[in-house]
């Protein structure tokens, strides 16, 4: 009986380790996002951490989507500017607040070698969202806008589409524990039958 308790505890610990060991990686949020403006249409998905900061903003770690038919190829590194918009670093933060982006916004590159950075412009007479668009050749400095570069008003929206499900994690844990218990019962029954056979012979 003592061995059974020890084995059950071991199985529970192992199952917990398997479930909770991978749980952290699953604790990410998926988002849908989109924005549009004059001659601009962009949309896609974000992946963020699952815990907002004190101001309610989540950190974006991955981005997918398109802008005007160009495939988004990568997220601009946090605390760096998109080429051609120096020295304005992006912070890659997103929120469910009424103001969903900060004044630093997020940035990304596209398959045509262009860069974009939507952000919240609190300095406007009527605060709202703007998108900085930068195309090659890149001349360092935000004041050096090329012919194709722009900074235009946009409408921006983002919503969470996936959240961690603690109930499913607990269900997996319960199933793993039950499975371990069933295996132990079968082993005990097998041992009982062996003993009976030895006595008969």
N, C-alpha and C positions, 0 to 999 in steps of 0.2 A: 504493500500500500504506500509506504514511504517513497519507493522508487517511482510509483505512478504519479505522486504529487510533484516530485522533482522533475520528472519528464514533462508533465503538463506545464509546469512553470517555465521550463526551458523552451518548450514549443511556443508558449505565449510570448516569451521574450524575443524569440527568433522571428515569429510572425510580426510582432510589433516593430522590430528592427527593419524587416523588409518593407512594411507599409509606411512607417514613419520616416524611414531612411530615404524613401523616394518622394515623400509628401512635400518636402520643401521645394523640389523642382516643379511640382505640380501647382504650387502656390503662385501662379502668375495670372494676370487678367488679360483677356482678349477684348479689344475694342474695335468698333467700326468708326471711321472718321470720314468726313468729306468737307470740302469747301469749294466755293465758286465765286466768280466775279466777272467783270467784263473781259471776255476772251480767255477765261481760266476755268477749268473743271478738273478737280483732283479728288481722289477718294482711295480708300484702302483699309488696312487694319494696322493696329498697334499691338504690341505685347508690352505690358508694364508689370512692375512689382505689385503686390496685393495690399500693401500698406501705405496710405498717403502720409505726407509730411504734415507738420502742424497747420499748414495753410490749406490742406486738402488736395495737394497735388501728388500724382503718381509719376514715377520715373519711367520714361519710354526706353525699352531695351532693343526692340526690333520694329521694323516698319515694312509694309508691303503696299503695293497699289500702283496707280498710274496718275500722271498729270498730263493733260492734253494729249493722251494717247501714248506718252512715253512711259516705259516701265520704271518704277522706282527701284534703284539698285542698292541703296544703303542709307543708313541713318548717319547724319553728321555727328561726329564725336562730341559728347557733352563738354562744355566749356571751350569750344573752338568756334570760329566763325565760318560760315560758308564762304568759299572763294568769291572775292569781289564785294564782300560786305564787312570787311575788317573795320573797326575792331570789335564788332558786336557778336559776342559769343552766344551760342544757343544753350539752353539748359535742359531741353527735351522733357519738359514737364507738361502733364495734362491733368485736367480736373473735371469733376462733375458740377463744379460751381457754375454760377451764371457766367462768370469770366473763366473760360476753360483753358486759356493759354496765358502765360506770363508775358511780360514785356520783352523777354529774351526768346520765347518761342522754341520751336523745334526746327531741324533742318534735314534735308535729304538730297541725294544725288539721283539723276535719271540716266537712262540708257543712252541718251544723246549727249551726255557730258555736261548737262546743265545742273543748276542747283536752285533750291527753293527754300524759303524760310518764312512760314506764317508766324505771326506774333500778335499780341494785343497792344495796340497803340493808345496808351492812356493820355498822350500828349495832344491828341486831336481835339478840336472844339467839341465834337461829339465822339467820345472814345469808342473804338471799335477795332476790328481785325484788319491787318494789312498783310500782304505777301510780298516779300522781296524775292525777285527772280533774277538769277545771274547766269549769263551764257558766255562761253569762251569767245574771244580771248579774255582772260581775267586780268584786270588791272587792280592791284590791291587798293583798298580804300572805298568806303561806301559812297564817297562823293564822285567817284569816277564811273558813273553808269555808262555802259556801252549802248549801242543802238537798240539791241534786243533786250537789254536789262529793264526792269521795271519795279515799281513799288506801288501796288494798287490795292484798293479796298476789296475785302472779301467777306462772305458770310461763312462762318465756321461752325461745325457741329461734330461732337464725338459722344458715343455711348458705349457702355460696357456690354459685351455679348456673352462672356463666359466668366463664371466665378467658381472658386473651390467648393466642393460639396463634402463637408465633414461627415454627413450621414453615410455616404457611400464608402468613405474610408473606414468608418466604424463597422459597416457591414462586412467589408473585406477582412477586418480583424476578427470579427466573430466567426466568420466562415473558416478562417485559417485555424482558429482555436478548436472549433468543432471537428474539423478534419483531423487535427492532431489527436484529439480524444478518441475518434473512431479508430484510428490506426492503432492506438494503444490497446483498445478493447479487443481488436482482432488478434493482436499479438498475445494477449493474456489467454484468450480462448484457445488459440493454437497450442500454447504451452500446456493448458489443462488437458487437451486431447492427447498430447504426447505422453503425459504422465499416466493417463488411464491405459493407453496402449502398452506402456512398459510394464504396468502391473499385471495385465492380462497375459503377456508373453512370459 
